[in-house]
Amino acid sequence: MKTSLRSLLVAWLTMLAVSMANGALREFVYAPYLNATAAQQLSTFIGALLLGIVIHRHTQRHPFPSARAAFGSRLVSVKPGML
């Protein structure tokens, strides 16, 4: 099954919304009660968890056709010089 551009756009926009909501949650809910470092660490943990859930759900609905395709998609996202 080929992943459509529309499904990728929906996944990307969902991740954007989750990231923005996580930032708002940090600023308005727990930043007033925690110091800056603790608020940032908690936000990073929650953000990684939520983004992991979004990515997992997307890959369950739109799986890669092969391990080679999955690896190839990772190579596209790696910046030159990081290999």
C-alpha positions in Angstrom: 0.0 0.0 0.0 1.4 3.4 -1.0 1.2 6.3 1.5 -0.5 9.2 -0.2 0.7 12.8 0.1 -2.6 13.7 1.8 -2.0 11.2 4.6 1.5 12.5 5.1 0.2 16.0 5.2 -2.4 15.1 7.8 0.2 13.3 9.9 2.5 16.3 9.7 -0.2 18.8 10.6 -1.3 16.5 13.5 2.3 16.5 14.8 2.4 20.3 14.4 -0.8 20.7 16.4 0.4 18.3 19.1 3.7 20.2 19.4 2.0 23.6 19.7 -0.5 22.2 22.3 2.4 20.8 24.3 4.1 24.2 24.3 0.8 25.9 25.4 0.3 23.2 28.1 3.8 23.9 29.4 3.4 27.7 29.5 0.0 27.8 31.0 -0.4 24.7 33.1 2.8 23.6 34.8 5.4 26.3 34.1 3.9 28.5 36.8 4.4 25.7 39.4 7.9 24.4 38.2 11.2 26.0 37.6 12.2 26.6 34.0 14.4 23.5 33.8 11.8 21.1 35.2 9.1 22.6 33.0 11.2 22.1 29.9 12.1 18.5 30.9 8.5 17.6 31.6 7.4 19.2 28.3 10.1 17.3 26.4 9.0 14.0 27.9 5.3 14.7 27.2 6.0 15.9 23.7 8.1 12.9 22.8 5.4 10.6 24.2 2.6 12.3 22.3 4.6 12.5 19.0 5.5 8.9 19.4 1.8 8.0 19.7 1.0 10.1 16.5 3.8 8.5 14.5 2.9 5.0 15.8 -0.8 5.4 14.8 0.2 6.8 11.4 2.6 3.9 10.6 0.0 1.4 11.8 -2.6 2.9 9.3 -0.1 3.4 6.5 2.7 0.9 6.9 5.9 0.9 4.8 5.7 -1.7 2.0 9.2 -3.0 3.0 12.0 -2.6 5.4 14.0 -1.1 2.6 11.4 1.6 2.1 11.4 2.4 5.8 15.2 2.7 5.9 15.1 4.9 2.8 12.7 7.3 4.4 15.0 7.6 7.3 17.9 8.4 5.0 15.9 11.3 3.5 15.4 12.8 6.9 19.1 12.7 7.9 21.0 15.9 7.2 24.2 15.6 5.1 27.2 15.1 7.3 25.3 13.3 10.0 26.0 9.8 8.6 
